Amino acid sequence: MSVPLVQKCCASAAAPAPAGDSESDVLLAANAKALCSEALFKRVCWHVLPILWLGYVVNIVDRTNLGYAQLQMSIDLSLSPKAFGTASGLFFVAYAITQVPCNHLMLHIGSRRILACSMVAWGFISSATSLVPGERSLYMLRFALGIAESGYYPGTLLFLTKWFTEAQSGRALAYFTTAASVGGIVASIGSGLTMTLLDGVGGVRGWRWLLATQGLPSVVLGLLLPWVLCERAEEATWLSEEEKATLVAALEAGGKRSSEPPPPLLLTLRSALSLPRTWGFVVQYMGVSCVMNGARFFLPSELKEAFPSWSPARIGAFFATVAVVKVGAAPRIARWTEGDAARRAATVRSAFLGAGAVLMAAGGGMLFERSAAASAATPAYLGCVVFADIAVQATIPLFWAMHHAAQPPADAACSIALVNAIGNLGGFIGPYVLGALHDSAAVSLATCKAGRCFAQWGPGTAAIGFFLLSTTAFRLCVPRLCTRVPCLPQGSKGVGPAAIAAAAE
C-alpha cells in the first residue's frame, strides 16, 4: 500500500495551524524559524549567489533570444506564428523530461557537477541553433536545448536550500531571480543591437549571429562553476568556524535539513506525488509559466505589429525598461514580506489573481482593435500585458518560498523538480495557444473579417488570463481539502527512507 494521502497531506506542519486565512494557515503555519544575522546572510549571498546569478542571466538569454531572432527568422525560414509557437513550446516539453532525475542525482554526486554540465551543454546547443535551415531542425534543437537546461533552475533552487534558512529564503530567491529580469535586459538590448549591427556581415543574417554569439558565455561560466562553489556550509573556507556553526544551527532549526541519506528515486517520487499540495503548486506554476512565456515570445511581435515603425533596437530598449522595474520590485517585495507568512501568502494570491483579471480585460479590449495599426487604446492593452508579466515575475520568489515551507525535507529535491518540470509545460501551452488562436481562421473571420489585425491577439491573451485565474483558484482550494482530515505527526526533519518504507507497508 502507498503512503496514505491523509498522512502526507500536512507532513510539513510543525504545529497546529492557527485560525485565520486558510492558505497561510495550511501552507505556512509552523514554529518561528531561526534567522541568521544580517551580516552572515549578506556574506553567504556574496559568496554563493554571483556565479549562479550570472548563470541564470545567460540561461534566460539563451532561452528567450529566439523571440527576437523571430523578427528575421520567421521571414527567412517561412515560419508562421503557429510554427514558431510550437518551436518555442517544444523547449518546455523537453525541459520537463529530466528535471526529477537530475535533481535526485544531485543528492548523490553533488550539485556543482550537474549545474556545470547543464551550462556547457546548453551553450553549445544554443549556438548550434544559428545553423538551422528550416522548421524541423529548429524543432529538434529547441527540444535538445530544453533537455540541456532542465537541470539548472530546479537544481539551483535545491542548492540554495543548503545555504539559506526558510525565513530568509524568499529574499535570497528574490536576489537570484532578478537574474531573469537582467537576462531580459541583456537579451533585449543585446539581441536588438546584435541583429541590427551584424546583419549582413559576412553574408550572414543578424539572427544567425545573434544565436551563435549568445550561447558562448554559458560555456565559460559552466567551466568556472565547480571551482567557485562548494557544496555545503561545512566546506566553506570563507566562513569562520563560529559562522559555520551558526549557519548550520539555523538551517537545522528550520527543520529543512536532514543528515539522512536520500531515499530511492521511486519512493521519494511516490511520496511527493501523493501530497495534494504538490499538485496545487504544479498547477499554479503552469498558469504562471503561461503568462511569462506568452509575453517573452510574442510580446515583441505584438509591439512590432502595433507599431510597425519600431526597430528591433527600440523594441529591445522597451523590454530593458520593463526588466529594470522587475529587478527593483522583487527584492523589495520579498523583504517586505520576510518573516510574515500571512503577508507573503496574501501578496502571492493578490498578484496572481490581479494579473489574470488584467489579462482577461486586455484580451477583451484587443477584440475591438480592427486594424493592424495602433489605435489610441492599443498602448493600454499592451500595458496590461506588461503589468501582468511584472506582477507574476516579482512574486515568483515568494511562491517558491511558500513551496519550500510547505513540503517535507525528504521530498524537497523531487518536489522542486516536479513543480518546475510539469508547471513549465505552461511554457508550451501559453505560446501555442496564443499563436494558434492568432492564426485561427475562425478567430480571424470573427474579429477582422478580412486580412490581419491586432484583434487576433485578443482571444489568446484572454485565454491565458483565464487560465491563470483558474490555476490560482485551484491552489487556494487544496489547503482547505487538507484541513478537513487529521494529520499524523511528522518529525521535524521530515520523512526519511525508513519512515517512507514503513508507511508503505
Secondary structure, 3 states (H helix, E strand, C coil): CCCCHHHHHCCCCCCCCCCCCHHHHHHHCCCCCCCCCHHHHHHHHHHHHHHHHHHHHHHHHHHHHHHHHHHHHHHHCCCCHHHHHHHHHHHHHHHCCCHHHHHHHHHHHCHHHHHHHHHHHHHHHHHHHHHCCCHHHHHHHHHHHHHHHCCHHHHHHHHHCCCCCCCCHHHHHHHHHHHHHHHHHHHHHHHHHHHHHHCCHHHCCHHHHHHHHHCHHHHHHHHHHHHHCCCCHHHCCCCCHHHHHHHHHHHHHCCCCCCCCCCCHHHHHHHHHCCHHHHHHHHHHHHHHHHHHHHHHHHHHHHHHHCCCCCHHHHHHHHHHHHHHHHHHHHHHHHHHCCCHHHHHHHHHHHHHHHHHHHHHHHHHHCCCCCCCCCCCHHHHHHHHHHHHHHHHHHHHHHHHHHHHHCCHHHHHHHHHHHHHHHCCHHHHHHHHHHHHHHCHHHHHHHCCCCCCHHHHHHHHHHHHHHHHHHHHHHHHHHHHHCCCCCCCCCCCCCCHHHHHHHHC
